[in-house]
Amino acid sequence: MKKLFIVLAVASLGFVACNNESKVEEASDSLTNKVEEAAGAAKDSITSIGDSAASKIDSVTKAATDSLKK
């Protein structure tokens, strides 16, 4: 009876261990997708800020150059 109980306990642990593995993989994939989306959004935001700053610098530089030529 004890041997049967031990065999059933080991078998149930095997099933539990296999079941948790797929959940961990799904959670990892979901987290990876969220991180990639957040990184892409941050990159787009920084790029637009950089472009805006570059255009402002160009306009100020042009205005300063024009005022020095006069």
mmCIF file of the C-alpha atoms, coordinates in Angstrom:
data_MODEL
# 
_entry.id   MODEL 
# 
loop_
_atom_site.group_PDB 
_atom_site.id 
_atom_site.type_symbol 
_atom_site.label_atom_id 
_atom_site.label_alt_id 
_atom_site.label_comp_id 
_atom_site.label_asym_id 
_atom_site.label_entity_id 
_atom_site.label_seq_id 
_atom_site.pdbx_PDB_ins_code 
_atom_site.Cartn_x 
_atom_site.Cartn_y 
_atom_site.Cartn_z 
_atom_site.occupancy 
_atom_site.B_iso_or_equiv 
_atom_site.pdbx_formal_charge 
_atom_site.auth_seq_id 
_atom_site.auth_comp_id 
_atom_site.auth_asym_id 
_atom_site.auth_atom_id 
_atom_site.pdbx_PDB_model_num 
ATOM 1  C CA . MET A 1 1  ? 0.000  0.000  0.000   1.00 0.00 ? 1  MET A CA 1 
ATOM 2  C CA . LYS A 1 2  ? 2.825  2.417  0.856   1.00 0.00 ? 2  LYS A CA 1 
ATOM 3  C CA . LYS A 1 3  ? 4.567  1.666  -2.448  1.00 0.00 ? 3  LYS A CA 1 
ATOM 4  C CA . LEU A 1 4  ? 1.392  2.377  -4.393  1.00 0.00 ? 4  LEU A CA 1 
ATOM 5  C CA . PHE A 1 5  ? 0.952  5.674  -2.545  1.00 0.00 ? 5  PHE A CA 1 
ATOM 6  C CA . ILE A 1 6  ? 4.553  6.691  -3.337  1.00 0.00 ? 6  ILE A CA 1 
ATOM 7  C CA . VAL A 1 7  ? 4.145  5.779  -7.011  1.00 0.00 ? 7  VAL A CA 1 
ATOM 8  C CA . LEU A 1 8  ? 0.933  7.807  -7.259  1.00 0.00 ? 8  LEU A CA 1 
ATOM 9  C CA . ALA A 1 9  ? 2.562  10.767 -5.461  1.00 0.00 ? 9  ALA A CA 1 
ATOM 10 C CA . VAL A 1 10 ? 5.527  10.766 -7.857  1.00 0.00 ? 10 VAL A CA 1 
ATOM 11 C CA . ALA A 1 11 ? 3.221  10.488 -10.878 1.00 0.00 ? 11 ALA A CA 1 
ATOM 12 C CA . SER A 1 12 ? 1.055  13.382 -9.693  1.00 0.00 ? 12 SER A CA 1 
ATOM 13 C CA . LEU A 1 13 ? 4.156  15.537 -9.194  1.00 0.00 ? 13 LEU A CA 1 
ATOM 14 C CA . GLY A 1 14 ? 5.176  14.746 -12.759 1.00 0.00 ? 14 GLY A CA 1 
ATOM 15 C CA . PHE A 1 15 ? 1.820  15.919 -14.078 1.00 0.00 ? 15 PHE A CA 1 
ATOM 16 C CA . VAL A 1 16 ? 1.923  19.093 -12.019 1.00 0.00 ? 16 VAL A CA 1 
ATOM 17 C CA . ALA A 1 17 ? 5.466  19.915 -13.159 1.00 0.00 ? 17 ALA A CA 1 
ATOM 18 C CA . CYS A 1 18 ? 4.533  19.478 -16.823 1.00 0.00 ? 18 CYS A CA 1 
ATOM 19 C CA . ASN A 1 19 ? 1.438  21.654 -16.461 1.00 0.00 ? 19 ASN A CA 1 
ATOM 20 C CA . ASN A 1 20 ? 3.323  24.582 -14.924 1.00 0.00 ? 20 ASN A CA 1 
ATOM 21 C CA . GLU A 1 21 ? 5.896  24.638 -17.705 1.00 0.00 ? 21 GLU A CA 1 
ATOM 22 C CA . SER A 1 22 ? 3.430  25.736 -20.390 1.00 0.00 ? 22 SER A CA 1 
ATOM 23 C CA . LYS A 1 23 ? 2.035  28.515 -18.201 1.00 0.00 ? 23 LYS A CA 1 
ATOM 24 C CA . VAL A 1 24 ? 5.528  29.873 -17.602 1.00 0.00 ? 24 VAL A CA 1 
ATOM 25 C CA . GLU A 1 25 ? 6.242  29.900 -21.341 1.00 0.00 ? 25 GLU A CA 1 
ATOM 26 C CA . GLU A 1 26 ? 2.974  31.723 -22.091 1.00 0.00 ? 26 GLU A CA 1 
ATOM 27 C CA . ALA A 1 27 ? 3.658  34.313 -19.391 1.00 0.00 ? 27 ALA A CA 1 
ATOM 28 C CA . SER A 1 28 ? 7.181  34.807 -20.716 1.00 0.00 ? 28 SER A CA 1 
ATOM 29 C CA . ASP A 1 29 ? 5.934  35.305 -24.283 1.00 0.00 ? 29 ASP A CA 1 
ATOM 30 C CA . SER A 1 30 ? 3.280  37.757 -23.100 1.00 0.00 ? 30 SER A CA 1 
ATOM 31 C CA . LEU A 1 31 ? 5.815  39.739 -21.091 1.00 0.00 ? 31 LEU A CA 1 
ATOM 32 C CA . THR A 1 32 ? 8.232  39.809 -24.027 1.00 0.00 ? 32 THR A CA 1 
ATOM 33 C CA . ASN A 1 33 ? 5.503  41.196 -26.307 1.00 0.00 ? 33 ASN A CA 1 
ATOM 34 C CA . LYS A 1 34 ? 4.580  43.903 -23.790 1.00 0.00 ? 34 LYS A CA 1 
ATOM 35 C CA . VAL A 1 35 ? 8.221  44.940 -23.376 1.00 0.00 ? 35 VAL A CA 1 
ATOM 36 C CA . GLU A 1 36 ? 8.734  45.100 -27.148 1.00 0.00 ? 36 GLU A CA 1 
ATOM 37 C CA . GLU A 1 37 ? 5.603  47.234 -27.571 1.00 0.00 ? 37 GLU A CA 1 
ATOM 38 C CA . ALA A 1 38 ? 6.673  49.614 -24.805 1.00 0.00 ? 38 ALA A CA 1 
ATOM 39 C CA . ALA A 1 39 ? 10.177 49.904 -26.263 1.00 0.00 ? 39 ALA A CA 1 
ATOM 40 C CA . GLY A 1 40 ? 8.773  50.652 -29.719 1.00 0.00 ? 40 GLY A CA 1 
ATOM 41 C CA . ALA A 1 41 ? 6.476  53.336 -28.344 1.00 0.00 ? 41 ALA A CA 1 
ATOM 42 C CA . ALA A 1 42 ? 9.330  54.926 -26.391 1.00 0.00 ? 42 ALA A CA 1 
ATOM 43 C CA . LYS A 1 43 ? 11.561 54.878 -29.474 1.00 0.00 ? 43 LYS A CA 1 
ATOM 44 C CA . ASP A 1 44 ? 8.871  56.572 -31.575 1.00 0.00 ? 44 ASP A CA 1 
ATOM 45 C CA . SER A 1 45 ? 8.318  59.211 -28.909 1.00 0.00 ? 45 SER A CA 1 
ATOM 46 C CA . ILE A 1 46 ? 12.023 59.989 -28.599 1.00 0.00 ? 46 ILE A CA 1 
ATOM 47 C CA . THR A 1 47 ? 12.405 60.153 -32.370 1.00 0.00 ? 47 THR A CA 1 
ATOM 48 C CA . SER A 1 48 ? 9.576  62.677 -32.705 1.00 0.00 ? 48 SER A CA 1 
ATOM 49 C CA . ILE A 1 49 ? 11.012 64.811 -29.888 1.00 0.00 ? 49 ILE A CA 1 
ATOM 50 C CA . GLY A 1 50 ? 14.436 64.720 -31.544 1.00 0.00 ? 50 GLY A CA 1 
ATOM 51 C CA . ASP A 1 51 ? 12.999 65.713 -34.918 1.00 0.00 ? 51 ASP A CA 1 
ATOM 52 C CA . SER A 1 52 ? 11.084 68.572 -33.345 1.00 0.00 ? 52 SER A CA 1 
ATOM 53 C CA . ALA A 1 53 ? 14.184 69.831 -31.533 1.00 0.00 ? 53 ALA A CA 1 
ATOM 54 C CA . ALA A 1 54 ? 16.270 69.574 -34.707 1.00 0.00 ? 54 ALA A CA 1 
ATOM 55 C CA . SER A 1 55 ? 13.775 71.654 -36.692 1.00 0.00 ? 55 SER A CA 1 
ATOM 56 C CA . LYS A 1 56 ? 13.675 74.327 -33.962 1.00 0.00 ? 56 LYS A CA 1 
ATOM 57 C CA . ILE A 1 57 ? 17.482 74.472 -33.850 1.00 0.00 ? 57 ILE A CA 1 
ATOM 58 C CA . ASP A 1 58 ? 17.617 74.792 -37.637 1.00 0.00 ? 58 ASP A CA 1 
ATOM 59 C CA . SER A 1 59 ? 15.117 77.661 -37.639 1.00 0.00 ? 59 SER A CA 1 
ATOM 60 C CA . VAL A 1 60 ? 16.954 79.515 -34.856 1.00 0.00 ? 60 VAL A CA 1 
ATOM 61 C CA . THR A 1 61 ? 20.291 79.006 -36.621 1.00 0.00 ? 61 THR A CA 1 
ATOM 62 C CA . LYS A 1 62 ? 18.859 80.329 -39.880 1.00 0.00 ? 62 LYS A CA 1 
ATOM 63 C CA . ALA A 1 63 ? 17.376 83.360 -38.125 1.00 0.00 ? 63 ALA A CA 1 
ATOM 64 C CA . ALA A 1 64 ? 20.685 84.104 -36.389 1.00 0.00 ? 64 ALA A CA 1 
ATOM 65 C CA . THR A 1 65 ? 22.613 83.738 -39.652 1.00 0.00 ? 65 THR A CA 1 
ATOM 66 C CA . ASP A 1 66 ? 20.190 86.060 -41.441 1.00 0.00 ? 66 ASP A CA 1 
ATOM 67 C CA . SER A 1 67 ? 20.448 88.698 -38.719 1.00 0.00 ? 67 SER A CA 1 
ATOM 68 C CA . LEU A 1 68 ? 24.273 88.585 -38.810 1.00 0.00 ? 68 LEU A CA 1 
ATOM 69 C CA . LYS A 1 69 ? 24.311 89.076 -42.602 1.00 0.00 ? 69 LYS A CA 1 
ATOM 70 C CA . LYS A 1 70 ? 22.428 92.391 -42.270 1.00 0.00 ? 70 LYS A CA 1 
# 
